[in-house]
Amino acid sequence: MLQLITPVILTFNEEANIERTLKALHWADDIVIVDSYSTDRTIDIISNFPKARIVQRRFDAHANQWNFAIGESGIGTEWILALDADYLLTDEFVSELAGLDPRGACSAYAADFTYCVMGRPLRGTLYPAVTLLFRRLGARYVQTGHTQRLEIDGPIRRLGAKILHDDRKPLSRWLTSQRNYAHLEAEHLLNSPRTALRATDRVRSMAWPAPVLVFIYVLLVKGCILDGWPGWLYVLQRTLAEIMIAMEIVERSLRLDAQRK
C-alpha cells in the first residue's frame, strides 16, 4: 500500500517542525510540499530531502490551499496522505498503512492523535480525529470556520495507530495564528444556522460558558493536571483560544447594539 500513497504537506515558516516530519516519511517515493512562500529556513530544510518537491502558492484559505495541493500538483498515486507540518508519523502508524488493502471499499481513513508539548506526550487532548488518508479522485475540501473539512464519497474507517502532534513553533507564532483563527471561528459560529451547529459549537456561540468548561474539562477530565508544565501550558492555550473566540462574539454583539442606537 505504501507505494500507492503520496504524502502532501502544507507549509509556511515551519523550520521548527518540517525536518522531523520529513524524516518520518522516508518510505515515500514522492512527497509534495505546498508552501505559502516561507521566509524562514523551511525551503532550505526541505531541499535536503531529495524525494520532497516544492510547489508554492499564495495562501488565501485552508480549503483552497488543500484543493490546489491535491488537484494541481502532479500527483500520480491513487491515495493522498494529507499532513500538517507538525504531524509526526510513528513506526506503528506506518506499519498500519503498509498493511491496508487498497482494493477495499473504503474511500478514506481517519486518525487520532497523541498531543505533544515540546516532545512530551499528554494524557489527553481536545484535538479531534482527522480524515487524512483518502482516494484522490472525488475528494474536495470545504472551509469551516478557521479550518477545513474533507468531503468524499464512500465509507471512512478509523485507523488504530495514532499520529504525534508536536508543534514546536514559538508561542508568539501561536498567539498570532490564534487571533486570526478566533476571528474566523466567531464568523462561522455567528453566521451559521443554530440547527447546523454541533452541540459544542452551540455552547461556544453563547460566548461565556466555553472558556470555563474547556478549562475544567482539559485540566481534570482529560488529565492534563497530571502532565506537569506541558499539561498546564496546553490547558492555558486551549482556554485562551476559547476566551479569544468569546471576546470576538461579545465585541460584535456590543458593536451591533451600539449601531442600533
VEXTORZA-543724 format. One record per residue (C-alpha): x, y, z. Coordinates in pm, 1 decimal, decimal comma. Example, Ala and Ser with C-alpha at 12.3 -4.5 7.8 and 13.67 -1.06 7.14 Angstrom:
BEGIN
{{1230,0; -450,0; 780,0}}
{{1367,0; -106,0; 714,0}}
END
This chain:
BEGIN
{{0,0; 0,0; 0,0}}
{{280,2; 247,1; 78,9}}
{{382,9; 280,1; -285,7}}
{{28,3; 393,7; -368,5}}
{{38,2; 685,2; -121,8}}
{{171,6; 1037,6; -177,2}}
{{216,8; 1244,0; 139,8}}
{{113,3; 1608,0; 91,7}}
{{212,2; 1879,8; 340,3}}
{{121,6; 2249,2; 361,3}}
{{394,1; 2475,6; 496,6}}
{{453,4; 2834,1; 595,6}}
{{756,7; 2910,8; 813,5}}
{{778,7; 2559,3; 955,7}}
{{1152,6; 2541,0; 1022,8}}
{{1078,6; 2422,6; 1377,5}}
{{886,1; 2116,7; 1257,0}}
{{938,6; 2016,0; 896,2}}
{{1265,7; 1822,1; 930,6}}
{{1122,3; 1581,8; 1189,8}}
{{809,0; 1532,3; 981,6}}
{{1000,9; 1456,9; 660,8}}
{{1237,0; 1212,6; 832,1}}
{{936,4; 1002,4; 929,5}}
{{831,8; 987,7; 560,4}}
{{1146,9; 804,5; 444,8}}
{{923,8; 530,5; 298,9}}
{{753,5; 761,7; 46,7}}
{{868,3; 777,7; -316,9}}
{{719,8; 1125,6; -368,3}}
{{638,3; 1396,3; -113,1}}
{{455,0; 1710,0; -224,9}}
{{506,9; 2030,0; -26,3}}
{{273,7; 2321,8; -99,9}}
{{447,4; 2619,7; 55,3}}
{{296,7; 2964,9; 110,2}}
{{625,0; 3146,5; 35,4}}
{{801,9; 3080,3; 364,8}}
{{1050,6; 3342,6; 477,1}}
{{1244,3; 3130,8; 727,7}}
{{1463,4; 2819,6; 668,1}}
{{1172,1; 2594,4; 564,5}}
{{1270,5; 2572,1; 197,5}}
{{1638,7; 2514,3; 279,2}}
{{1548,3; 2226,1; 509,5}}
{{1315,1; 2066,9; 255,1}}
{{1588,2; 2084,7; -9,2}}
{{1787,1; 1829,8; 194,9}}
{{1522,1; 1566,3; 119,4}}
{{1551,6; 1451,3; -245,2}}
{{1207,7; 1288,5; -250,3}}
{{1032,6; 1610,3; -149,2}}
{{927,5; 1857,7; -418,5}}
{{801,2; 2208,0; -354,4}}
{{511,0; 2389,1; -517,6}}
{{446,8; 2744,3; -398,6}}
{{111,3; 2921,9; -382,2}}
{{-2,8; 3235,6; -203,1}}
{{-226,5; 3137,5; 87,0}}
{{-587,8; 3256,9; 87,1}}
{{-781,3; 2987,5; 275,8}}
{{-702,6; 2641,1; 405,9}}
{{-961,2; 2468,1; 186,8}}
{{-835,1; 2642,4; -127,6}}
{{-476,3; 2554,5; -43,2}}
{{-559,9; 2188,2; 8,5}}
{{-771,0; 2165,9; -307,2}}
{{-479,1; 2310,2; -502,2}}
{{-242,5; 2064,6; -334,8}}
{{-437,9; 1751,4; -422,4}}
{{-560,9; 1865,0; -762,3}}
{{-286,1; 2064,8; -930,2}}
{{48,5; 1937,1; -809,8}}
{{112,6; 1646,4; -1046,6}}
{{35,7; 1367,3; -802,0}}
{{39,3; 1027,4; -969,1}}
{{-85,6; 797,6; -693,4}}
{{-441,4; 697,2; -610,0}}
{{-408,2; 776,4; -240,2}}
{{-320,6; 1102,0; -61,6}}
{{-185,3; 1131,3; 292,3}}
{{-267,4; 1491,1; 391,5}}
{{-39,4; 1608,4; 672,4}}
{{26,4; 1924,6; 866,0}}
{{392,3; 2011,4; 908,3}}
{{374,0; 1925,0; 1279,0}}
{{232,4; 1573,0; 1229,4}}
{{491,9; 1306,9; 1312,1}}
{{422,2; 951,3; 1193,4}}
{{518,8; 671,3; 1428,1}}
{{657,7; 333,4; 1317,3}}
{{328,8; 174,9; 1429,2}}
{{131,1; 412,3; 1210,5}}
{{348,5; 344,6; 904,0}}
{{316,7; -31,8; 962,2}}
{{-61,8; 1,9; 970,3}}
{{-55,7; 199,7; 644,3}}
{{156,3; -70,7; 481,6}}
{{-97,6; -337,1; 577,9}}
{{-405,6; -163,7; 435,3}}
{{-583,6; -319,5; 137,0}}
{{-603,1; -57,4; -142,7}}
{{-863,2; -268,3; -326,8}}
{{-1115,2; -248,0; -43,3}}
{{-1435,2; -45,1; -48,4}}
{{-1304,9; 214,3; 197,1}}
{{-1259,7; 563,1; 49,4}}
{{-1076,5; 728,4; 337,9}}
{{-920,7; 672,6; 679,5}}
{{-923,4; 894,5; 987,2}}
{{-656,9; 901,5; 1258,2}}
{{-645,0; 1004,2; 1621,3}}
{{-357,9; 1199,6; 1773,8}}
{{-129,0; 1199,6; 2072,0}}
{{-73,7; 1566,9; 2150,7}}
{{281,1; 1658,8; 2248,8}}
{{427,5; 1973,8; 2400,5}}
{{797,2; 2006,5; 2313,4}}
{{815,7; 1632,8; 2254,1}}
{{636,4; 1534,3; 2575,0}}
{{307,9; 1346,2; 2514,4}}
{{-1,7; 1449,6; 2707,0}}
{{-259,1; 1216,7; 2856,9}}
{{-542,6; 1382,8; 2671,6}}
{{-625,6; 1646,2; 2413,1}}
{{-915,1; 1828,6; 2250,1}}
{{-754,8; 1770,6; 1909,3}}
{{-1011,7; 1574,5; 1704,5}}
{{-958,7; 1279,4; 1476,6}}
{{-875,6; 1391,5; 1121,3}}
{{-956,3; 1222,2; 791,4}}
{{-615,8; 1235,1; 625,1}}
{{-569,7; 926,3; 407,6}}
{{-808,1; 920,2; 112,3}}
{{-855,5; 837,6; -253,6}}
{{-760,9; 1146,6; -451,1}}
{{-1036,4; 1133,3; -714,8}}
{{-1361,8; 1278,9; -589,8}}
{{-1211,9; 1434,4; -278,1}}
{{-1264,4; 1802,4; -204,2}}
{{-1211,0; 2033,2; 92,3}}
{{-1460,7; 2294,7; 212,4}}
{{-1387,3; 2577,6; 455,5}}
{{-1545,4; 2552,8; 802,1}}
{{-1457,5; 2833,7; 1039,3}}
{{-1080,1; 2869,2; 1061,6}}
{{-1014,1; 2520,2; 927,9}}
{{-1123,6; 2283,9; 652,1}}
{{-1334,0; 1969,5; 618,1}}
{{-1278,9; 1690,8; 366,9}}
{{-1579,5; 1586,1; 161,0}}
{{-1555,1; 1244,0; -0,1}}
{{-1797,2; 976,9; -118,1}}
{{-1776,6; 634,1; 37,6}}
{{-1705,9; 483,2; 378,5}}
{{-1444,1; 622,5; 617,1}}
{{-1262,9; 395,7; 863,5}}
{{-1070,7; 485,3; 1181,1}}
{{-707,6; 375,9; 1196,7}}
{{-583,5; 212,8; 1515,1}}
{{-238,4; 373,5; 1542,1}}
{{-206,8; 738,5; 1642,0}}
{{-7,1; 1026,8; 1495,7}}
{{202,1; 1255,4; 1715,1}}
{{101,6; 1622,8; 1701,1}}
{{417,7; 1806,2; 1808,3}}
{{424,5; 2174,2; 1712,5}}
{{746,3; 2340,5; 1832,0}}
{{697,2; 2685,4; 1683,2}}
{{734,6; 2969,1; 1937,6}}
{{441,0; 3083,1; 2148,4}}
{{439,1; 3421,2; 1971,5}}
{{352,8; 3244,3; 1645,8}}
{{69,0; 3055,4; 1815,2}}
{{-74,1; 3378,3; 1954,4}}
{{-68,6; 3547,3; 1613,2}}
{{-235,3; 3249,4; 1447,7}}
{{-496,4; 3220,7; 1720,5}}
{{-602,2; 3580,1; 1673,1}}
{{-683,8; 3504,3; 1309,5}}
{{-848,2; 3173,2; 1397,9}}
{{-1068,9; 3339,2; 1660,4}}
{{-1193,7; 3589,8; 1403,0}}
{{-1284,1; 3314,4; 1155,9}}
{{-1440,5; 3090,3; 1420,5}}
{{-1658,3; 3372,1; 1550,0}}
{{-1781,2; 3442,6; 1197,9}}
{{-1862,5; 3075,1; 1149,3}}
{{-2048,6; 3048,3; 1481,6}}
{{-2249,2; 3368,1; 1431,3}}
{{-2333,3; 3321,7; 1064,4}}
{{-2427,8; 2952,7; 1067,0}}
{{-2787,7; 2847,6; 1142,4}}
{{-2802,7; 2725,9; 1501,0}}
{{-2951,5; 2394,5; 1387,0}}
{{-2647,0; 2338,6; 1165,0}}
{{-2401,0; 2373,2; 1453,9}}
{{-2274,8; 2085,7; 1663,3}}
{{-2370,9; 2084,9; 2030,7}}
{{-2023,9; 2202,6; 2131,2}}
{{-2039,4; 2489,1; 1882,6}}
{{-2377,3; 2598,1; 2016,2}}
{{-2217,1; 2631,4; 2358,5}}
{{-1927,4; 2827,4; 2209,1}}
{{-2168,0; 3064,3; 2032,5}}
{{-2306,0; 3164,5; 2375,3}}
{{-1962,7; 3317,3; 2447,9}}
{{-1945,8; 3280,4; 2827,1}}
{{-1962,9; 2902,4; 2906,7}}
{{-1695,8; 2767,0; 2673,3}}
{{-1378,2; 2909,4; 2835,5}}
{{-1483,6; 2788,0; 3181,0}}
{{-1590,7; 2445,4; 3059,2}}
{{-1279,2; 2393,8; 2847,3}}
{{-1051,1; 2486,6; 3137,9}}
{{-1215,8; 2231,9; 3369,8}}
{{-1250,5; 1962,1; 3102,0}}
{{-889,8; 1972,5; 2979,3}}
{{-736,0; 2011,6; 3324,6}}
{{-937,9; 1745,9; 3507,0}}
{{-1130,5; 1519,6; 3268,6}}
{{-851,3; 1490,6; 3012,1}}
{{-597,2; 1456,9; 3291,4}}
{{-359,8; 1735,0; 3191,6}}
{{-327,7; 1826,0; 3558,7}}
{{-102,9; 1517,8; 3580,7}}
{{121,9; 1622,5; 3290,3}}
{{320,0; 1891,3; 3472,0}}
{{416,8; 2213,4; 3294,9}}
{{343,6; 2075,6; 2943,1}}
{{-9,5; 1990,8; 3051,2}}
{{-56,0; 2329,9; 3218,1}}
{{63,3; 2510,7; 2904,2}}
{{-185,9; 2314,4; 2694,5}}
{{-468,2; 2396,9; 2938,5}}
{{-381,4; 2766,4; 2920,3}}
{{-360,9; 2761,1; 2539,8}}
{{-697,8; 2590,7; 2493,7}}
{{-863,6; 2819,6; 2749,3}}
{{-714,4; 3131,6; 2591,4}}
{{-828,4; 3014,7; 2246,6}}
{{-1186,8; 2994,6; 2372,5}}
{{-1156,4; 3329,4; 2550,8}}
{{-1046,0; 3496,8; 2227,0}}
{{-1341,0; 3348,4; 2037,3}}
{{-1579,1; 3457,1; 2315,4}}
{{-1432,4; 3809,1; 2306,7}}
{{-1490,2; 3827,4; 1930,5}}
{{-1854,1; 3723,1; 1974,5}}
{{-1922,3; 3963,0; 2261,9}}
{{-1747,1; 4254,6; 2089,0}}
{{-1952,3; 4205,1; 1772,5}}
{{-2273,9; 4188,9; 1973,6}}
{{-2190,6; 4511,9; 2156,0}}
{{-2093,8; 4682,9; 1832,9}}
{{-2427,7; 4589,9; 1672,7}}
{{-2614,1; 4720,3; 1976,6}}
{{-2423,9; 5050,0; 1956,1}}
{{-2504,9; 5087,5; 1585,3}}
{{-2877,6; 5044,7; 1651,9}}
{{-2882,9; 5336,1; 1896,7}}
END
